[in-house]
Amino acid sequence: MSPNDSYQDKEDILSKTSIKEYIDKNWSECKKSGSGYKVLCPFHDDKSPSMHINDEKGLYHCFVCKAGGNLVQFIKEFKNLTYPETIEEISNFFNIKIPKRNYKPVGEIGLDKKMFDFNKKISLYFKRCLSDEQANLKPIKYLKSRGFSSQDIEENSLGFAPDSWDSITKMVQDKKELLNIALSLGLIIKKDGKEDFFDFFRNRIIFPIKNRQGNILGFAGRTIGDDKAKYINSKESEIFSKRKVLYGLGNFNKLNGRKPKYIFIVEGYTDVLMMNHFGLYNVVATMGTALTLEHANEIKKISNKVIICYDSDAAGIDSSFKNIDPLFQFGIEIFTLRLEDGLDPCSYLEKFGMDNFIQRAKKSNLIIDEYINYLKDKLIEKDLSINEVVDNFVSKIRFVQDYIQRDEFINKFSSSFSISKRKIESIIDKEFVKSEISSQKHNSNRLLGPEDIILKVFLEFIDSRDIGIMNKCSKIFNNIFHKEIIDIIKINPEAEASGVIGSIEEDATSSMLSDLVFTPFDIPNDRQLRGKLILDCIKRIELDSIKDLKRLINLRLSKDGELTDKDEKELLNELKDLIDREKQLQ
């Protein structure tokens, strides 16, 4: 079945549904509000209706917790169903006969598949480089010293990027499509102002980063030389974003379909792999970033409980607390595991074995208990005043979605600091009021940028989707999510807004789109005026880009003595071209 067939089926299905009717019967009655409806949001502790419903477009959006999408996304999140289960739920509720087909989100085809295939090819190349032990004794020796067996290396597709500037470049330099894919994935880098390229990963042990389907999204490289950056990651691309991806998800298939009771969150790649080595596959790590809402959303799909197992030093403890907010927002129960003698999971497992580790994990502490003790220490050491302690606690606790759990946490804090429960609750209530007011202001006063405006026009007016204009937008847009949406619209140019949003797997992207649809902006009904609006926005994007490039060139020119005469001449010529282009656009 072609992607368009799959898409058309979904469009036909959704055209026979009412998101308002489903929410009325399965959650709470929607109340009329302006041209749409409002209802209590089921995805956070909503005290006054903050979820907006547009039944005509088949969309919902909450301006407080940012949940949003179409009926498919609502049911998936509300009932925690898989995609096929959601389609079946819609079929049963609305009594719609659905053809037996393999439904796939649009994002899984086309360019994404080519990128996945290319990453797989490069991963095999890195594996071959590592297996040449005679040439690469150093990386093999390092991995063995960390406790990795030959089986671990093979099962996790570990590899080695040779100390070469052009090993991958040579593979693609005469193949234009592959060259462009390698550039997009950041596997090769273009030299400034030249048509020459060089490899990004050099003299590094390579860790492929996979999603739950086993597709390779990118790579992490660990130096075995003297580079200051111990680890580097693939650059952001259409298929890889550090704020969305968790290392270790690729091995969850080894759980054989069993849903884990909890997920371990550890600090690094080697921690994940060492725990895998001992048979623990419910383990993830971020890639040099704090935990994000997108990460928490991925975790929530698998388990409602996490055990954070960071180092026991001050930095590890601080990192644990920084990750509280997004996990609480998704209603995830958080525990912490501090190992004896400041050992990391790798060292502990090597020293005491898996059985002891599991027993320690079963005795993990609720993170809120640890956080309260942390605040006590800060108060005793006079690092924080009592008011600051309360503010810190409230700033965390207000994200807890479970009312009973939040009440329990408030009781613990109240007894620990001898502060009345009522006072804490009143402060939290004020925070919620601020949040509600902020969301209402956002709903009416949000300023849209030129990329936002173009997308809003494309979403709401199918007749404005000129393929030439969309191709241009794909090239000049700066926001990677906006580019992704343009590509989805190009695949199905007749898609309604609900269909476009339904084609997106990532909740953060679909939420951003539904936010855009619900944000007021006067778009002309006249097609020619809409076309002029789009062209004006394109001009603004190009002028902003020129402005940024001019600033960079002037910055380089201002560094006396660092440029050769030739470099300076080239920069001045570039600057002149930019000024000429700027005049043409103005």
N, C-alpha and C positions, 0 to 999 in steps of 0.2 A: 504493500500500500504506500502510495506517495504521501509526502508530508501534507500536501494540500488536501488530500482525501481525509487524513486524520484531522486536520484543522477544520474542514467543512463539517465533519460529524460533530465536533465540539460546538461549532457555531449553531448548528441545527438544534442540538440538545439545549444549549443555553437560551435560545430564542423561545423555547417552550416553557421556560421557568420564570419564577418571580422570587428574587432574593428576599423581598419583604415578606412574602407569604411563608417562606421557609423559616425565617427568623421569628415571625409571629408564632408559628406552631411549635418550634423547637427550642426557643430561647425566651423571648419576652416581646410583648406587643410594641410595635413601632408606632411612634406618635408623629403626626403631621408637623412639619417644620419648614415653612417657606414652600419651595417647589419640591422638596423631598421629605425625608423622615429622619427622626432621631430615636435612638434606643440606648439603653445601658450597654456598655461594652463588656462582653464576656471575657476579654483577654487581659483585663486588669481590674483592680478593686474600684469600680466606678460608682460614685455617689450621686452623680447627676448625669443624664444621658449625654454621652460625648461621641457616640458612634453615629456617623451620618450615613444615610442610605439613599442611593439614587436608583429607584426601581426601574426606571426607563432604561438606564445604561447598565443595570445589573451589577452595581458596584457598592462597596462599603468602605468607609475610612474613619478611623478614630484619630482625632487630633491630639490626644493625650499620649497613648502608648504607640501610635503610628501603625497599628494593625490596619491592613487594607488589602483590597483585591476584589475578585469576583466571587460568585457563589461557590465555585470549585475550591478556591483558597479558604473561604469561610468554613466550609464543611471539613476540609482537611485539618485545619487548625482546631476547630471547635470540638470535633469528635476524634481527633488524632488518628485519622485514617490514611491509608496509602492512596495513591492516585486512582488505581483501578477500583478500590473500595468506595472512593468518593463518587465516581461515575455510577457505580451500582446503587449507591444511596440516592443520588439524584433520580435515577431511573425508577426506583421503587416509590419515592415520595411523590413524584409528578406523573407516575404511570406512563413513562416514556419508553418505547421499545428502542433499544440501542443495539446497533450492529456489533457482532463479535469481532472486534478488531484490536490491534495492539496500539494503544494510545501512547504517544510519545510527545513530550513538550518540544516545541519547535527548536529550542536552543540546543538540542542534542544532535542536530544535523548540520550539513554544510561546512562552514569554516571551522567550527569546533571540532568536527570529526577529523578534518585534515590536520589540525593542530595536535589532537590526541595521537594520531598515527605518526606524525613527525616526532613527537616526544618519545614515543615507543621505540622508534628507530634509533634515536640518539641514545636512549637508555641502554639498548642492546650494544651500541658502540662503546659506551662507558664500561659496561660489564666486560666486554672483550679486553679492553685496556687493563682492567684490574686483574683479569685472569692470567695475563702475561706476567707471571710472578718474577721471572728473571729480570724484567725491566722495572718492575714495580714492587720490590721487596718492602720498601718503606711504608706504603699505605697498607699492605697486607699485615705487616708487623704491627702497625698502629691498631688495626681492627682486632687482631688476635690479642693484643695487650689489653684491650677493653673487654675481652671475654667473648667476642663473637666467633662462632664456629664457621666452618666452610658452609654448613647448611644455612646458618643465619644470613650469611652474605648472599647466598643464592636465592633464598626465599624472599628476601627484601630487595632484590635487584640492585644491591649496592654496586657502585662502579668507581671509576677513576678518570678524571679529566687530565690528560697528559700535560706536561709543562711545555705547551706549544701555543703559539699565537694564532694558528690557522688550521688546526686539525678539522674542525667542523666547517670552517669557512671554505676549505677546499672541496668539501662534499656538495656545497650548494652554489658556489660562485657562478657556475655556468647554467644554473637552472633557476630561472627568474621566480617562478611560483614558490619553490622551496626556499629561495633566498629571502623572499618577503615574509614567509612564515617564520623562518629562523630569526629574522629581525623583529617581528612582532612578539615572539616569545622571549626575546632578549638573549638568545643563545649566541648570537653574534652581534657586534656593535659596529656602527658606522663611524669611521674617523671623521672628526670635525671638518666640514667643508670639502671632503674628498669622497671618491667612489671606492675607497679601500675599507676593508672590514677586518675585525679581529675577534677571536673567541672570548666569551665572557668568563667561562669557567676554565681555569688553568691551574694545574698542580694541586688539585683538590679531590678528596674523597667525595663521591656523589651519592646523595640520598634522594631517590625519586619521591615526589610528593603525589599521592594518589587520592582520588575521591572514593566513596563507598562502592562505586561501580567498578573500581579498578583502573579507571583511566588516569594516565599520568598528566597532572596539571602543570607541573613545573619541577624544579630541582633545588636542593640545598647543597652547598659545597663547603666542606670543612678543609681548611688549609693544612698541608703537612710541611709547609715552608715557613718563611719568616713574615708573611703578610700580617699586617696589624688587625685586619678583619678576620677573626677566626672562622666565622660562618658568613656566607653570603647566600641570598636566595634569588631565584628567577625574578625578573622584573614583572610588574603588574601587566597583565594581558587580558584578552577577552575570556580566557579560561582560568586565569590564576589571579587571586587577590588575597593577600595575607590576612585581611580583616574578615574574610569569609571561610578560609580553609584551615582545617586542623590536621596536623601531621599525625598519622596513625589510623585515620579512618579507613585507609585502604586495606587494613588487616582485620577489620571487623567481620569480614566474610568468614573468617576462621572460627567465628563463634557458632557457625552452622545454623544460623537462623534463630539462635537463642537470644532473647532480649536480656541484656545484663541488668543486674539489680542496681549497679552504679557504674560510673565512669571515673577512672583516675585521670586527673589533670597533672601532668608533670612538666618540668622546665625545658627539657631538650630532646633532640632526636635520639641520642644514645640511651636516654632513660626509657623512651618508648620501646626501642628495639631490645634492650636488655630485659624489660618486663615481658615482651613478646617471647624472648628466648626461654623464659621460665614458664611459658604457657599462659600468660596474662595478655589477652588481646583487647580488653576493654580500656584502652589507654590512649590518650591524645596529648598533644602539646601545641601551643601556639608557636608562631615563627617570628620571634623577636618583637611581638606586639602584646599589649594588654588584651585581655579577653573582651570581645565585642558582642554587641547584640546578635550579630550574624552567627558568631561562634555559639552563643548560648542557644540560639534557635536550632542549630545543628545537633547540639547535645540533647535538647528537649525532645527531638524526634526519636531518640534512642533510649533515654532514661531520665527519670525525674530526680536522680540523686547523683552528686559528684563527691569525690574525695580529692581535695587538693593536696598534692604531695610535692611541695617545693622544699628547697633547702631550709634548714632550721636557723639560718643566720638572719640578721635584721632585714637584709634585702629580700630574702625569701618570704619572711613574714609580711613585710609591706606589700609585696606583689600579691600575696593571697588576698589581702584586704582590698586592693585595687580592683580585684576581679569579682567582688561581691555583687555590685549593682546589676550588671546584665543578667547574672544568674537568678537573682531575686526577681527581676522583672518577668522572667519566664517561669516563675513558680518552682524553681529547682531547689531542692534541699541540699545544703552545702556543709560538708565536713572537712576537717583538716587532719592530716597525718604528719606528725613531727617524729622523725626517726632518731634513735639514740645516737649520741656522740656526733650529732650534726651530719650523719651519713646521708648521701643521696640514695635514691632507690637502687641504682646500679650497685653501689658499694654494699648496701644492706643485703641485697639478694645474693651477692657473691659470698658474703660473710656468713649469713644466717639461713639462706635458702627460702624457697617460696612459702612453705607451710608457716614459718615464723612471720613472714611478711603479711600473709593473709590474716593471721591471728592479730597482728598489730592493727591492720586495717579495720578489723571488726571493732576495735576499741577507739576508733577515730573520734575526735571531738567535734561537736557542732561549732561551726565557725563563729557563730554569734557569741558563744561562751568565751572563745579565745579573744574575740574583738573587745568584749566587755573588760576582760582582764588587761588587755593592751591599753584601753582607755584609763583604767585604774592606775596602771604604772605611769602613764603620761601625767595624770593628775598628781600623783605622789612626787614625781620628779619635777613638778611645776613646769612641764613643757606645755601643758594646756590648763586653762582655767575651767571651772565647773561649767560655765556657760558654753565654752568651746567644746567640752566633752559632750554636752547635751546636743549641740548642733551637729557634731560629728555622728553621733548615734542616730539622730533623726534623719540625717542625709542618707544613711544606709537603709534604715528600717522602712522608710516610706516607699521603697521599691518592692517590699515583700507583698506578693499578691494574695497569699493565703491569710484570710482574716484571723483564723484560730492561731496560726503560727505567729503572726505579728503580735497578737495579744500576749502570747507566751513570752516572746522576746521583750516586750515592754515590761512585763511583770519582773523578769530577770533583772533588767536594767534598773527598774524602780527600787527593788530590794537591795541591789548592789551599791547604789549611790544615795539611798534614802531620799529619793525625789518622788513626789506623788505621781501615781499613774495618770491621774486626770491632767496634770500639767503637761506631761509628755504627749498625751493624746491631743491636747489642745494645740500644741506646737505642730504636730503632724497634720491636724486638720487645716491649720493655716497654710501649710505647705501645699496641701491638696487644692485649696482654694486658689493659691497663686498659680498652680499648674493649670487649673481649669480656665482661669482668666487669661493666662498666657496662650492656651490652646485656642480660645475664642478670638484673641487678637490675631493669632497666626492665621486663623481661618479667613479673616477679613482683610488683613493688612500685609500679608506676605508679598515681598517684592520678587517678581519673576525676572530672571536673567534672560538674555536672548535665546539661549539653548532651550530653556524651559518653555518660552513662548512658542518656538517652532514646534516642539514636541506636542504642546497643548493643541495647536492648530491641526497637526497631523492626526492626533488622537480623536478629535471631535469632528473633523471634516475630511471624509474619505476623498472627496473630489479635489482636495488640495495636495494630495500625495503624488507629486510629480517625481518620476524616477530619477531624472537628472538632478533635481534639487536635493533629493534624498541622498544620492551618491556624493554630492558636494558636502552635505552635512556630515556624512560618515568620515570624510577627510578632515574637515576643519573643527569638528566638535572636540572639546578638551576633556569632557567628562566621559569616562569609559562606559558608565552605565547608560548614558544617553546614546552613545554609539551602538551599544547592544540593542537598545530599543528600536533605533532606526533600522538595524539589520533585520530584526524580527518583522517590522512593518513591511520591509521590502520583500520578504518571503511571502507574506500574505497581505498584499496591498488593499484588499477589500475588507480586512478585519475591523470589526467595531472595537471601541476602546476596551470593552470587557474581554473580547477575544485576545487582544494584544496582551493585556495583563495576565490572562489565563495561560498564555504561552511561556510565561517566565517562571522558572523554577525557584529563583532566589527570592525569599520573602522580603528582603530589604529593598530589592529593586521594584517588586510589585507594589510594596507599600509606598515607595517614593512616587510611583506613577499614579496610584490612586489619590495620593496627597495632591498631586498636580491637577488631576481631573476635578477635585473638589475645591481647589483654590480659585476664587472669583477672578476673572479677567475678561474684559470686553473684547471679543473677537468679532470682526465685521462679518455679517451674513453674506455680503457681496464677495464672490469668488476672486474678482480682480483686486479688491482691497485687501483680501487675505494674502494674495500673492505678493502684493507690495509690502505687507507687514513682514512676511517671511524674508524677502530680499533685504529689507531694512535691518532685520536681525542678523542676517548673514554678514552684512556690511559691518555691523557693530562687532561681531566676533572676529572678523578679519582685522579690523582696526585695533582691537584690543591685543590681538596676537602680534601685530606689527609693533605696537607700543612696547610690548614685553621684549621683543627681539632687539629693538633699538636700545632699550635700557641695558640689556646684556652686552651689546656691542660697545656702548659708551663706557660701561664698567671695565671692559677689557682694555679699551683704548686709554683709560685713565691710569693704568698701571705702568708707570714709566720704567723703561729698561727691561721689561719682561717680554717685549715683542720684537721680532726681527723686522726689518724694513719691509720684507715681503709680506709677512703676516699683517702688518699695519695697513699696507696697501690693499690687501684682500678685504680686511674689515671695513675700510673706508668705502670700497666699492659696494660691499654688501649694504652698508648704511645708506649709500646714495640710492641703491635700488629700492630699499624699503621706503625711503622718503618719497621717491617717485610713485611707488605703488600707493602710498598713503594719500598723495595728492589726487590720484585717479579716483580713489574711493570716496573722498570727501566732496 
